[in-house]
């Protein structure tokens, strides 16, 4: 293996061994009293309720997102780290 290939292999190994960052805790939603507890009996309707004969629902579904290729993400992360290492080495060699 040449020098850059060895560095890239080491970076890929380091990325695979790095644990993911901890997920941020999500605060629980505030507890609110249910409306059923406030009004025990529903009010009487003033007009008779007629049954609905037909309900029409139109849905505009968005196209599914393309699946994310994790190998491309890892390669991008490795290239960014490699760029940082190259810049650091250039600074040391000045």
HELIX and SHEET records of a PDB file:
HELIX    1   1 UNK A    3  UNK A   17  1                                  15    
HELIX    2   2 UNK A   35  UNK A   38  1                                   4    
HELIX    3   3 UNK A   70  UNK A   93  1                                  24    
END                                                                             
